Amino acid sequence: MMTERQQQILNAIIEQYAEVAAPVGSVILAKLFEISSATVRNEMAALEDLGLVSRPHTSAGCVPTDDGYRFYVNKLTLDTNENRQVRAIESRVSANRADRAIRSAVDSLVELTHNLGVATIGDQLYLSGISNLFSQPEFLDGSHVQKVAKLLDNLEPWLREAAPNEPLNVFIGHENPIGRDSGVSLIISRFRSPLSDRSYIGVLGPTRQSYGRVMNLVAQTGEMLERIL
């Protein structure tokens, strides 16, 4: 059973790691929570035993695991109020026909999240911002890039076959049915459009994500497109 302090430390590790892309050490967390480094190390060890964080090296700080991210995402409460960024996207897409509107919305998500943007337009998959994805530090290794490329090659047929049914779907790391070890998270919203009853829009990025912000943007963009198209 995880304590409230352990959950807070896990949240801090995930949020710090999203910003700095480096293992989070006990000194930073000790200052943040105003407790001793020894206490933090004990709590980090407990989180490691639970499989929610791992240490790249024995002396290094912690990074979240896929299970840690899943625990974090399951606890998130999304903001249902449309924010300024979504209204800006709407102003860009509202005067366009359906296919151009969806492309414009994807391009906007790419700019706002710095991830790869994806959408289904009829029977085709639209991708934007591939350079964003591969410029992330996680994908500097060539073999890692190949795993992500394999996922992208198979994403359209998988979406067509699996048809994820929730308004917002989040697949973290090994949860992806293809490219399980590619180290990416797929965050997609299902919406209805004149082109298909099952259209999708979302982003693909490293598991090191600012999940709350990105999930809000994707969910609200899907809702907005369904409303205006």
C-alpha positions in Angstrom: 0.0 0.0 0.0 1.4 3.4 -1.0 1.4 6.2 1.6 0.3 9.7 0.7 3.8 11.0 1.0 5.1 8.3 -1.4 2.4 9.3 -3.9 3.5 12.9 -3.6 7.1 11.9 -4.1 6.2 9.8 -7.2 4.3 12.8 -8.6 7.3 15.0 -8.0 9.6 12.6 -9.7 7.4 12.3 -12.7 6.9 16.1 -13.0 10.6 16.9 -12.5 11.7 14.2 -14.9 9.3 15.6 -17.6 11.2 19.0 -17.3 14.8 17.9 -17.0 15.0 14.5 -18.8 17.5 13.3 -16.1 17.1 11.0 -13.1 15.7 12.8 -10.1 17.8 12.7 -7.0 17.0 12.7 -3.3 18.6 16.2 -2.7 16.1 17.9 -4.9 13.2 16.0 -3.4 14.4 16.6 0.2 14.4 20.4 -0.4 11.0 20.2 -2.1 9.4 18.3 0.8 11.5 19.7 3.6 12.6 16.3 4.8 16.0 14.6 5.1 17.7 13.0 2.1 17.8 9.8 4.0 14.0 9.8 4.4 13.6 10.5 0.7 15.9 7.7 -0.2 13.8 5.3 2.0 10.6 6.4 0.2 12.3 6.1 -3.2 13.4 2.6 -2.3 9.8 1.8 -1.4 8.5 3.1 -4.7 11.2 1.0 -6.5 10.0 -2.1 -4.7 6.5 -1.3 -5.9 7.8 -1.1 -9.5 6.8 2.5 -9.9 10.3 4.0 -10.3 13.7 2.6 -11.3 17.4 3.6 -11.1 19.4 3.7 -14.3 22.5 3.2 -12.1 22.9 2.3 -8.5 24.1 5.7 -7.4 21.7 7.6 -9.7 18.4 9.2 -8.9 15.1 7.7 -10.0 13.1 7.7 -13.2 9.4 6.7 -13.5 8.5 3.3 -14.9 5.6 2.7 -17.3 3.6 1.4 -14.2 4.5 4.6 -12.4 3.2 6.7 -15.2 0.0 4.6 -15.3 -0.6 5.1 -11.6 0.0 8.9 -12.0 -2.3 9.1 -15.0 -5.1 7.2 -13.3 -5.0 9.7 -10.5 -5.2 12.8 -12.7 -8.3 14.9 -12.8 -8.7 16.6 -16.2 -9.9 20.2 -16.5 -13.2 20.0 -18.4 -13.2 23.8 -19.1 -12.0 24.7 -22.6 -8.8 26.7 -22.2 -7.2 29.5 -24.1 -5.0 27.3 -26.2 -8.0 25.2 -27.4 -9.9 28.3 -28.3 -6.9 29.4 -30.3 -6.9 26.1 -32.2 -10.7 26.5 -32.9 -10.1 29.9 -34.4 -7.6 28.3 -36.8 -9.8 25.4 -37.9 -13.4 26.7 -37.8 -13.3 28.3 -41.3 -11.9 25.1 -43.0 -13.6 22.1 -44.5 -13.3 18.9 -42.4 -10.0 17.5 -43.8 -8.2 20.8 -43.6 -9.6 21.5 -40.2 -8.3 18.2 -38.8 -4.9 18.8 -40.3 -4.8 22.3 -38.9 -5.8 21.0 -35.4 -3.0 18.4 -35.5 -0.4 21.0 -36.6 -1.6 23.2 -33.6 -1.1 20.3 -31.2 2.4 19.7 -32.5 3.3 23.3 -31.8 1.8 23.3 -28.3 3.1 19.9 -27.1 6.3 19.5 -29.2 5.3 15.9 -29.9 4.4 14.1 -33.1 0.8 14.8 -34.0 -1.5 12.1 -35.5 -5.0 12.0 -36.9 -7.2 9.8 -39.0 -8.7 11.7 -42.0 -11.1 9.3 -43.6 -9.1 6.1 -44.3 -5.8 7.9 -44.1 -3.4 8.7 -41.3 -2.0 12.2 -41.1 1.3 12.7 -39.3 3.0 16.0 -38.4 6.0 16.9 -36.4 8.2 13.8 -36.8 11.3 15.8 -36.3 9.9 16.9 -32.9 9.7 13.3 -31.7 13.1 12.2 -32.9 14.8 15.3 -31.4 13.9 14.2 -27.9 16.9 12.9 -25.9 15.2 9.5 -25.5 15.5 8.8 -29.2 19.2 9.6 -29.9 19.9 5.9 -30.1 19.4 4.5 -33.6 17.9 1.2 -32.5 15.3 3.1 -30.4 14.3 5.2 -33.5 13.7 2.0 -35.5 11.3 0.7 -32.8 9.3 4.0 -33.0 9.4 3.8 -36.8 7.9 0.3 -36.6 5.1 1.6 -34.4 4.3 4.4 -36.8 4.3 2.0 -39.8 1.6 -0.1 -38.1 -0.4 2.7 -36.3 -3.0 3.2 -39.0 -4.1 -0.5 -39.4 -4.0 -0.9 -35.6 -6.3 2.0 -35.1 -8.7 0.7 -37.7 -8.7 -2.7 -36.2 -8.7 -1.9 -32.5 -10.9 1.2 -32.7 -10.2 2.5 -29.2 -13.6 3.5 -27.9 -13.0 6.1 -25.2 -13.2 9.9 -25.9 -9.6 10.0 -24.5 -7.3 7.0 -24.8 -3.8 6.8 -23.2 -1.4 4.0 -24.1 1.9 4.3 -22.0 5.1 2.5 -23.1 4.6 -1.2 -23.0 0.8 -0.8 -23.1 1.1 0.1 -26.8 0.0 -3.0 -28.8 2.7 -2.4 -31.3 6.2 -1.1 -30.5 5.9 -2.1 -26.8 9.5 -1.4 -26.1 9.7 1.9 -28.1 9.4 4.1 -25.0 6.5 6.2 -26.3 3.0 7.2 -25.1 0.1 7.6 -27.5 -2.6 10.0 -26.3 -5.6 10.1 -28.7 -9.1 11.4 -28.7 -11.9 9.7 -30.6 -14.5 12.0 -32.2 -17.2 11.9 -34.9 -16.6 13.9 -38.1 -18.2 14.0 -41.6 -15.4 11.8 -42.7 -15.9 9.0 -40.2 -17.8 8.1 -37.1 -14.5 7.0 -35.6 -12.0 9.7 -36.2 -8.9 10.1 -34.0 -6.6 13.0 -33.2 -3.8 13.0 -30.7 0.0 13.0 -30.1 2.8 10.5 -29.8 5.7 11.4 -27.6 8.2 9.9 -25.1 6.7 8.4 -22.0 8.4 11.4 -20.3 5.3 13.6 -20.8 3.5 16.5 -19.0 0.5 14.2 -19.0 -2.1 16.5 -17.4 -1.5 19.3 -19.8 -1.2 17.1 -22.9 -4.2 15.0 -22.1 -6.3 18.1 -21.5 -5.3 19.6 -24.9 -6.0 16.4 -26.8 -9.4 15.7 -25.1 -10.6 19.2 -25.6 -9.4 19.4 -29.2 -11.3 16.2 -30.0 -14.5 17.6 -28.4 -14.0 20.9 -30.2 -13.6 19.2 -33.6 -16.7 17.0 -33.0 -18.7 20.2 -32.2 -17.7 22.4 -35.1 -17.3 19.9 -37.9 
